[in-house]
Amino acid sequence: MVVGVITWDLHLHGCQSLKEKRHVLKSLKDRLHNRFNVSAAETAHNDLWQRAELTVCVVSNDRIHAERVLREADRLVEAAAGARILDTSTSFL
């Protein structure tokens, strides 16, 4: 069993309130879950309007499959309107 985890540090340039931030992140988390069947959660910067840390986890029996899923998830986040990636980290357990 392989557990892949990717974390993005994001700048949410259009958000002027926590409500707007939650809307952007919920939309992004829903798209990630629906398209890739991964778990997604905001993991830091909860009180900042224009900053977020988003973490996604995938469990697979094949590391190549887990890497592919995380790579595609990274592309989705990179293309997301309203969010700019500041930093990314990936790990496998």
N, C-alpha and C positions, 0 to 999 in steps of 0.2 A: 504494500500500500504506500502511495506517495501523497503527501500533503504539500501543495504549492500555495505560497502566500505572496501577494504583491501589495505594496503599500505606496500610495501616491500622496505627496504633500501638494496641495492645490491652492491656487489663488483664484478666488471667485470675484472677478472684477466688477460685476454688475450688481452685487448684493448690497442693499442699504439697510437690511434688518436681518434678524435671525430667522424670521418667517420666510424671507426670500431665499436665504441660505438653505433652509430645510427643504424648500420646494425644489431647488436645483439638485441637491443631494438625493432626495427621494426619487426624482426622475432618473438620475444616473444609476442609483442602486437598483431600481426596478428594471431598467434596460439591461444592466449586467446580469441580473438574476434570470430574466426571461430569455435572454439570448444564449447565455452560457451555463445556466444552472449552477451558479456559484453563490456562496454566501458573501454578503457585502455589509460593511458597517462603518460608520464614522467613528474613528478611534482616537482623535485628539482635536484640539483647538475648538472645543464645543461652544465656547462663549464668544468667539471672534466672528464677525460678520463676513469678512472676505477671505477667510483662511479655513482650510479643512484638511484633515488627514483621512483618507478613505482606504480601507483595507478589504481585500478580496481573498477568499480562500477556496481552493478546489481540491477535492479528494479524488484520486484515480488509482487504478492498478498499474498504470503505465506512466513513467516520467515524461516520455515524449508527448503523450496526450496532455498531461498537466502543463507542460511548457507551452504547447500550442494554444491551449485555452487562455493562459495568462498573457501570452503575446497578443492574441486577438482582443482580449479585454483591455490591454494597454492601448491598442489602436483606437478602441471605442472611446476611452477616456480622453485620449489625445485630441480626438475630433469633436469632443463635446463642446457645444456652445456655452459660453459663460464660465468655463473652467480652464485654467492654464496650469500645466504640470510644472512644479518647481523642483521636485526631486522624486525619484522612484527607487524602491528597493524590492528585491525579489529573493525568496528563500524557499528551499525544499527540505522537507523532513522525511 
